[in-house]
């Protein structure tokens, strides 16, 4: 019984591969929601959902420690969603995303 419990405890850290994602949002005149994903160890992803009646022009900045920030500019049409992805050269420890959107 002790061997089974020990084996189970040793397997737990292998399953925890997710990294924390912090989002700082600045939304001006749009009804926008987001969902973040940790797609892979070096890829960050955010899905932007526009619930408003007007399109939203968004600037998404991905930061992963000492690497240069990845900036993506997208337009999210009214009542639609857009996926935004950034790939880094190193493994992501903590991902910081700055989201800035305004009505187009």
Helices and strands as residue ranges (DSSP letters): H 2-15, E 20-28, E 32-40, E 43-50, E 56-63, E 70-76, E 81-87, E 94-103
